Amino acid sequence: MKRITIKEIAHKAGVSVGTVDRVLHKRGEVAEKTKQLVLKIAKEGNYQTNVFARNLKLNKTYHLAILLPEDNEYWKTQRKGIEDAANEYEYLGVQLQFYTFDRSNRDSFIEQSNLAIESKPDGVILAPIITDEAEQICAQLKQSDIPYVFVDSNLKTAEPLAFIGQDTIQSGYLAAKLLNIGFDHGHPAVIAIYTDFDSLNKTIDERISGFKKFYTEQGWSLSLISELKIPSGFEIKEVKEWTANNGRLHLFVPNSRTHQIVDRLESTQYEGLTRIIGYDKIQLNVDVLKDNKVDFIINQNPYRQGSLGVQALYKHLIIKGEVEPFQYMPLDILTKENVEFAN
C-alpha cells in the first residue's frame, strides 16, 4: 500500500506541515480536534515516521546559511519569515546562520558568501541580486554539492533547488499596464532609476524591460518612456519641466523607494502627477499610498518568500521530498483601499 506523505496529510487536514510534525512526534501544543484528525488521516494513509525517528536518534542537525542584505524593512521582513519558519523545525535540528551583506558593495557580498561556504552548511538561502558574483558563488555551492534556494531574484544561469519570488518581467509589464489604464494610445512615462546600489541589481533591469515590453506589444513608441537617473541624496528639480513637456506625468519607480521621491515633491506638484506606481509594502510606502500621493504599490510578500525558502530546504534535506523549482509570488496590487488587508 502506498504510504501517505506529511504534505498530503497536511493538505487533507487543512493544516501546516509543521503542525503535522508536532502531532506525529508529540511535541508542542495542538488542539485536540486537529490532533485526532491528523492521526486518523496518517493511520488511514499508512504513514510511518522512520525518517524522523532516525534523525532524532542520531541527534542530527541541519545548518542553513542565509545570505541577505538587511538595510531596509523589506529585507528585515524576509529575515523574519525565515526565522519564524525555522522555529517550526527547530526540534528537527534546523539551525540558522545569517551572513548579511552591503548591497552597494560587491566585496561585501563576496566576503559574506565565502564565509557562508566555509561554514559547510547543509543548505543555503540567498538573494542573488549582484549577478556576476552570485554566479560565481553558485558555482562553488554546486561544486560542494550544497543545495541552495533563491529568494527575490533569479539567475537563469544557475541551478537552484528552487526560486521563490515574482516574475520580474511580468511585474514590470503589469506596472506599465496600470499606468496606462484609460489611455488607448499610450501615455508618456518616466522611470526613476537610482544610480547607487540599484545599479548592481538585475531585478531592477528586468522590471524596466517588462515595462518597455508592454509599450512595444501595444505598438507604442518607446520614445514615450523617459529615464531619470537619480543619485542618492537627490532633489527633484525636473518635475515642472516634465509636466510642461508631457502634460500630466506617469511615474514608475521600480524599487521600494517610492516614498523618497514623493517626499521630495511639493504638494502642488501632485496636480501634475496623475499616476505613480512603485514596489513593496513597507510602512513609508503605505503612508504615501494612504495619503493619495501614490496610486499603486506592487507587493512581493517578502515574509512569505522567506518562509517558503526554509520549507524548500526542509523538504529536500529532511523528508527527502520533491521541491517545486519555481514558486512564483502573486503580483499583488495594493491601493489605498486594500492595503490594510494585505498579507
C-alpha positions in Angstrom: 0.0 0.0 0.0 1.3 3.4 -0.9 2.2 5.5 2.1 0.8 9.0 2.6 3.3 11.8 2.9 3.4 14.6 5.5 2.5 17.1 2.8 -0.6 15.1 1.8 -1.6 14.7 5.5 -1.3 18.5 5.9 -3.4 19.1 2.8 -6.2 16.8 3.8 -6.3 18.1 7.3 -6.1 21.8 6.2 -3.1 22.5 8.5 0.6 23.3 8.0 3.3 20.7 7.6 4.8 21.9 10.9 1.5 21.2 12.7 1.5 17.6 11.3 5.1 17.1 12.5 4.2 18.2 16.1 1.2 15.8 16.2 3.1 12.8 14.9 6.0 13.4 17.2 4.0 14.6 20.2 5.9 17.9 20.5 4.2 21.2 21.2 0.6 22.2 21.8 -2.0 21.2 19.1 -5.8 21.4 19.5 -7.3 18.0 20.3 -9.6 18.1 17.4 -6.8 18.8 15.0 -4.6 16.2 16.6 -7.2 13.5 16.2 -7.9 14.4 12.6 -4.2 14.3 11.7 -3.7 10.9 13.4 -6.8 9.5 11.6 -5.5 10.6 8.2 -2.0 9.3 9.0 -3.3 5.9 10.1 -5.6 5.5 7.0 -2.7 6.5 4.8 -0.2 4.0 6.3 2.2 6.8 7.3 5.4 5.8 9.1 7.9 8.1 10.8 11.1 6.1 10.2 13.0 9.1 8.7 12.2 11.3 11.6 13.0 8.7 14.1 16.4 8.0 12.6 17.3 11.7 12.5 16.3 12.2 16.1 18.1 9.1 17.2 21.3 10.4 15.6 20.7 13.8 17.0 21.3 15.3 13.6 21.4 19.0 12.9 20.8 20.9 9.7 22.8 24.1 9.4 21.3 26.7 6.9 23.3 29.7 5.8 21.3 32.8 4.9 22.8 35.4 2.6 20.7 38.6 2.5 21.1 42.3 2.7 19.5 43.8 5.7 19.4 47.6 5.2 15.7 48.2 4.9 12.2 47.0 6.0 11.8 44.7 3.0 14.8 42.6 3.8 14.1 42.6 7.5 10.6 41.2 6.8 12.1 38.5 4.7 14.5 37.6 7.5 11.6 37.4 9.9 9.8 34.9 7.6 12.9 32.7 7.5 13.3 32.8 11.3 9.7 32.0 12.0 9.7 29.1 9.6 12.9 27.7 11.0 11.5 27.9 14.5 8.8 25.4 13.4 11.5 22.9 12.5 13.9 23.6 15.4 13.1 20.4 17.1 14.3 18.6 14.0 17.7 20.2 14.3 17.3 23.1 11.9 19.7 25.9 12.8 20.3 29.3 11.0 23.3 31.4 10.5 22.8 34.8 8.8 25.5 36.4 6.6 24.3 39.9 5.8 26.0 42.0 3.2 26.0 45.6 1.9 24.3 45.5 -1.4 26.2 48.6 -2.5 29.4 46.8 -2.1 30.4 43.8 -4.3 33.3 42.9 -2.0 30.9 42.7 1.0 28.7 40.2 -0.9 31.8 38.1 -1.9 33.2 38.2 1.7 30.0 37.1 3.3 29.4 34.4 0.7 32.8 32.9 1.2 32.2 32.8 5.0 28.9 31.0 4.4 30.5 28.4 2.2 33.4 27.9 4.6 30.9 27.1 7.3 30.0 24.0 5.3 26.2 24.4 5.6 23.7 21.8 4.7 21.7 24.3 2.6 21.8 28.0 1.6 19.1 30.7 1.1 20.3 33.7 -0.8 19.2 36.7 -2.8 21.4 36.8 -5.9 20.9 40.4 -6.6 24.6 41.1 -7.6 24.6 38.9 -10.7 28.2 38.2 -11.7 29.4 37.5 -8.1 26.3 35.4 -7.4 27.0 33.2 -10.4 30.5 32.5 -9.0 29.1 31.7 -5.6 26.5 29.3 -7.0 29.3 27.5 -9.0 31.1 27.0 -5.7 27.9 25.7 -4.0 27.3 23.3 -6.8 30.9 22.0 -6.7 30.5 21.4 -2.9 27.1 19.7 -3.5 25.3 22.2 -1.3 21.6 22.8 -2.2 20.6 26.5 -2.4 17.4 28.4 -2.8 16.9 31.8 -4.4 14.6 34.4 -2.9 13.6 37.7 -4.5 15.7 37.3 -7.7 16.6 34.5 -10.0 19.6 33.7 -12.2 18.9 31.7 -15.4 22.5 30.5 -15.5 22.3 28.9 -12.1 20.6 25.7 -10.9 18.9 26.4 -7.5 16.8 23.9 -5.7 14.0 26.5 -6.0 13.4 30.1 -7.0 10.9 31.9 -4.8 9.8 35.4 -5.9 7.9 37.3 -8.6 8.3 37.0 -12.4 10.1 40.3 -12.7 9.5 40.9 -16.4 5.8 40.3 -15.9 5.8 42.6 -12.9 7.2 45.5 -14.9 4.7 44.7 -17.6 1.9 45.0 -15.1 3.2 48.3 -13.9 3.1 49.7 -17.4 -0.5 48.4 -17.9 -1.7 50.0 -14.7 -0.1 53.4 -15.5 -1.9 53.3 -18.9 -5.4 52.3 -18.0 -7.7 54.7 -19.8 -5.0 55.8 -22.3 -5.6 53.8 -25.5 -2.7 55.3 -27.4 -0.1 55.2 -24.5 0.9 58.0 -22.1 4.3 59.4 -21.6 6.0 57.8 -18.6 9.1 58.5 -16.6 11.1 55.6 -15.0 13.1 56.6 -11.8 16.4 54.8 -11.9 18.6 55.1 -8.9 22.4 55.2 -9.7 23.6 53.8 -6.3 23.4 50.1 -5.3 20.3 49.6 -7.5 22.6 49.8 -10.5 24.0 46.4 -9.3 20.6 44.8 -9.1 19.5 42.9 -12.2 15.9 42.6 -10.9 15.5 46.4 -11.4 16.7 46.0 -15.0 14.2 43.2 -15.6 11.3 45.2 -14.3 12.2 48.0 -16.6 12.5 45.6 -19.5 9.0 44.3 -18.7 7.7 47.9 -18.5 9.0 48.6 -22.0 7.8 45.3 -23.3 4.2 46.4 -22.6 4.7 49.5 -24.7 6.2 47.5 -27.5 3.4 45.0 -27.6 0.9 47.7 -27.8 2.6 49.1 -30.8 3.6 52.3 -28.9 6.8 54.2 -29.4 9.5 53.7 -26.7 10.1 57.4 -27.1 7.2 57.9 -24.8 9.4 56.5 -22.0 12.0 58.7 -20.3 14.6 57.5 -17.8 15.5 59.8 -14.9 18.9 58.9 -13.3 18.7 59.6 -9.6 21.7 59.8 -7.3 21.5 59.3 -3.6 20.5 62.4 -1.6 18.9 63.9 -4.7 16.5 66.8 -5.0 13.8 66.7 -7.8 14.0 69.9 -9.8 12.8 68.5 -13.1 9.2 67.9 -12.2 7.9 71.2 -13.6 9.8 70.6 -16.8 8.3 67.1 -17.0 4.8 68.3 -16.6 5.4 71.2 -19.0 6.6 68.8 -21.7 4.3 65.9 -21.0 1.2 67.4 -19.5 0.4 65.2 -16.5 3.1 62.7 -15.5 3.1 59.0 -15.1 5.9 57.8 -12.9 7.3 54.3 -12.5 9.6 53.6 -9.5 11.0 50.0 -10.0 12.1 49.6 -6.3 10.9 50.2 -2.8 11.9 53.8 -2.6 8.7 55.4 -4.0 8.3 57.3 -0.7 11.6 59.0 -1.2 10.6 60.6 -4.4 7.2 61.6 -3.1 8.8 63.2 0.0 10.8 65.5 -2.4 7.8 66.7 -4.4 5.9 69.8 -3.3 2.2 69.2 -2.6 1.3 71.5 -5.5 3.2 69.2 -7.9 0.8 66.3 -7.3 -1.7 68.1 -9.5 0.6 67.2 -12.4 1.3 63.6 -11.3 -1.7 61.6 -12.5 -0.2 58.2 -11.6 2.7 56.8 -9.5 3.5 53.2 -9.1 6.2 51.5 -7.0 7.1 48.4 -5.1 6.9 46.8 -1.6 4.6 47.1 1.3 7.0 48.9 3.7 5.5 51.4 6.1 6.8 54.5 4.4 5.2 53.4 1.1 2.0 52.6 2.9 1.9 56.1 4.3 2.1 57.9 1.0 -0.3 55.4 -0.5 -2.9 56.3 2.1 -2.2 60.0 1.5 -3.2 59.6 -2.1 0.3 60.5 -3.3 0.8 57.1 -4.8 -1.7 55.1 -6.8 -0.4 51.6 -6.7 2.2 49.5 -4.9 3.2 46.1 -6.2 3.7 43.8 -3.2 6.2 40.9 -3.2 5.4 39.4 0.2 9.0 39.0 1.4 7.8 37.3 4.6 6.2 34.5 2.6 9.3 34.2 0.4 11.5 33.6 3.4 9.1 31.1 4.9 8.9 29.1 1.6 12.7 29.2 1.3 13.1 27.3 4.6 10.3 24.9 3.7 12.0 24.0 0.4 15.2 23.1 2.2 13.2 21.2 4.9 11.5 19.1 2.2 14.8 18.4 0.4 17.1 17.7 3.4 14.8 16.2 6.0 11.9 14.4 4.4 13.6 13.8 1.1 10.6 15.1 -0.8 10.3 16.8 -4.2 10.6 20.6 -4.3 8.7 22.8 -6.8 11.5 24.5 -8.7 9.6 27.7 -9.5 7.4 29.2 -6.7 6.2 32.5 -8.0 4.7 35.1 -5.7 1.4 36.7 -6.8 1.6 40.1 -8.4 -0.4 41.8 -5.6 -1.6 45.3 -6.5 -2.1 47.4 -3.4 -4.2 50.6 -3.3 -5.3 52.9 -0.5 -8.5 50.9 -0.2 -7.0 47.4 0.3 -3.5 48.0 1.8 -4.8 47.3 5.3 -5.9 43.8 4.4 -2.7 42.7 2.5 -0.9 39.7 3.9 
